[in-house]
Amino acid sequence: MAAAPAARVAVAGATGLIGRALLARLAGDARVGPITALVRQPAALGAQPPAVQPLVVDYRALGSSQALPPVDWAFCALGTTIKAAGSQAAFRAVDVDAVLAFALAARAAGATRFGLVSAMGADLRSGVFYNRCKGEVEQALAAQGWPQLVIARPSLLLGARDALGQPVRPMEALAQRLMPTVGWMIPRQLRPIRGDAVAAALAEAVASPGAGVRILLSGDLQALADRSSRR
């Protein structure tokens, strides 16, 4: 039986904690071919393997005056905080508008599989603006009719954001300090998780054939990341 052709992949949010880990993971996967990394600045990614090609995009134009190259799988790790964005409107422009613009552009470019980094509290009916936006995006993506949609809902993320030039998030920093001593006491689905583990799990879930919507919480993500490391 002939091997399946290598998948053409697009990654949005490629310069962030999970996005960079996704690029590294995908670039070393024999199932993956060319990788388009969406960036806002030409030099934002730095040195990357030859398979990774940056594409400077304006998310406001994506899908209208700007299109993506042919894509089979799409991954979205876009995300900010209200503090970093400066306002709820600016936050929404990234975490809702840009995510959905990317998804529609990827669908138009031929993608049939989509992997999203969402958040543990995502809920369209939440009284918390952040969680409500995440829930809105999840519902909108499901309504787009993706043949395969994988949604990662990690808890607090562990990883060196400062090494990427990103502001340190106080709750994540606190979790990093506490996890070695009290992590075992936290239920696995609520337990903080490393960004590279989320990336490994999401990459593996999208690369594995499936259908419909699949939601992965922190414990699910960690278990899948552990299995994929032994593959």
C-alpha positions, 0 to 999 in steps of 0.5 A: 500500500502506498504511503499517504502523501505528506500533509501540507500544514499551516500554523497560526500563532506560530511565535507563541509558547505553543506555536513554536513547539508545534513548529518543532514537533511538526517539522520532525514528523514524517507525516508532515510536508511543507509548513506555512507559519503565519507571522505579523513580522518577517523576522519574527520566527528566527531560524527554522528548518527548511520545511517551515516557511513564514508567511506575513499576514494581516488577519483583517485581510485574510480570506478576502484580499489575502489567501493561504497556499494549499493546506491539508491541516491547520493549527491555531495557537493564536491568543493574548490576554486582555492586559496585553491587548489593552482592551476587550475589543483588542483581545477579541480581535485576536482571540475571536476575529483572527482565529475565525479568519484563519479557519475560514482561509484554511478551509478555502485553501483545502484544509480538512483538519483543524486543531485549536488551542482554546482554554479550560474554561471555554463556555459561551454562557460564561460570565467571564469575558475571556471564557465566553470568547473562547466558547464563542470561537469553539461554537463558530468553528464547529458550525463551519462543518470541519470534517475533523476538529480537535479542540485543546482545552489546557489548564494553566500553561507551563513554559518559559514565556520570557525566553520568547520575549513574552510577558510572564503571566502571574498565575502561570508563574505561580503554577510553575513554582508550586507544581513540583511540590503540590502538583500531584494533589491537583486532579489531572484534568485541572493540572497545569501542563507544559506548552510543548506537551499541548503542542505534541498532543494536538499535533498527534490528535490532528495527524490521527484520522478521525471525524467530528469534534474532539475536545481534549482537557489537560489530562487528556493532552498529557496522556496523548503527549506521553503516548506520542513521545513513545511512538 
